[in-house]
């Protein structure tokens, strides 16, 4: 039994980048950086069971749109339930790799990412998946748009800064989360 529990935790960390769902403290820190006072086009990546999705939907206006990207369809029931609970909100679920949603310039005002960037191959050159992914975030963001990313360690900060060509706008530490997390905020 203990071995199965350990295997499940190890799989969750390596595949999803987490042990348990994000805490309300982490959700509020990330989502609190979004200015919901105007209509927004929001892309959420790696929704899992939807702790960020729930709060984004709750706060966004009916004129805003949210695209939820989750590669694992096993999480669909949670996201679909949130969509059903808020039929007046414009929410679309995309099952697949996020790169398919980053193909046109200036599509989104906000990108919220829960992707475990640390799990991707190091950014050795412009052909590395991590580089292409972060470059895609920058490409798909409107000028003045914001990219929000959390990490359990201060990893990938330099990678994000290299692609965006500037220092991180803000880094917040959220100790009340399992594991404690850093929230990166980068505007284009």
Secondary structure, 3 states (H helix, E strand, C coil): CHHHHHHHHHHHHHHHCCCCCCCHHHHHHHHCCCCCCCCCEEEEECCCCCHHHHHHHHHCCCCCEEEEECCCHHHHHHHHHHHHHCCCCEEEEECCCHHHHCCCCCCEEEEEECCCHHHCCCCCCCCCHHHHHHHHHHHHEEEEEEEEEEECCCCCHHHHHHHHCCCCCEEEEECCCCCCEEEEEEEC
